[in-house]
Amino acid sequence: MNDHDLSDELARYQRLVAEYEALDREIDAFLAARNGGLDKMEGEDKRRYREMSRQRDELINERRALEQVLFDGEED
């Protein structure tokens, strides 16, 4: 990976981390506003929570995949 590619990938990684953290805070606030977990939610709230959780899972999976690209072989 050349320096330009590495710089682009690092910027992408930082963006993913920021997006994940923002969404995680949003989920925490959403849960706090509804007094707890999924078992206390109905209808649209439950659907929205599941959608946000799915997005968060996608972000963490993308971040982990990028970590493998960035840090693979680093210990060699």
N, C-alpha and C positions, 0 to 999 in steps of 0.2 A: 504494500500500500504506500503510495507516495504521500508527501507532506500535504498536498492539497486535498487528497481524498481523506486523509486522516483528520484534517481540520474540519472538513464537511461532516464526517461521521461523529466527531466529538461534539460539534454544534447540534447535530441531530440527537445525540445522546442527552445533552443538556436540556434540549427542548422536551424530550420524552420524560425526563425526571421532573421538570417543572409542571408539565401537563398532569402527570400522575399525582404529584403532591397537591395540586389545585383541586383535582377531582376527588382525591381522598378527603380533603377538608370539606368539600361540598357534600360528600356523603355523610361525614360526621355531623355536619350542621343539619342535614336533612333528617337524620336519625334522632338527633337531640330535639328537633322541633316536633317530632312525633312520639316522644317519650319511649324510645327504645328501638326494638328490633322488628324484624319482618313479621313476627307472629302477632303484632299489634296493628298491622297495616291492612288496608283493604283496597280493592280496586285500583284506581289510578296511582295511588301512592306506592302500592306494591309493584306495579308495572314500572314506574319511574325508578324506584330503588333497584330493581333487577337490571334495568337498562344501564344505569350508572355503574353498577357493579360489573356488568359485562364489559363496559368501556374500560374500566380500571384494570380488569383482567387482561384485556387486549394490550393496554399500554405496558403493563409489567412484563408480559410475554415478549413484546417487541423490544423492550429494554434489555431483557435477559439475552435475547438472540444477538442484539448488537454488542452486548458485553463480551460475548464469546468471540465475535469478529474482532473487536478492539483488543481484547486481552489474550487471545489464543496464542500460545507459544511465548508469552511474555517471560515465562520463567526459564526459557531455553538459553 
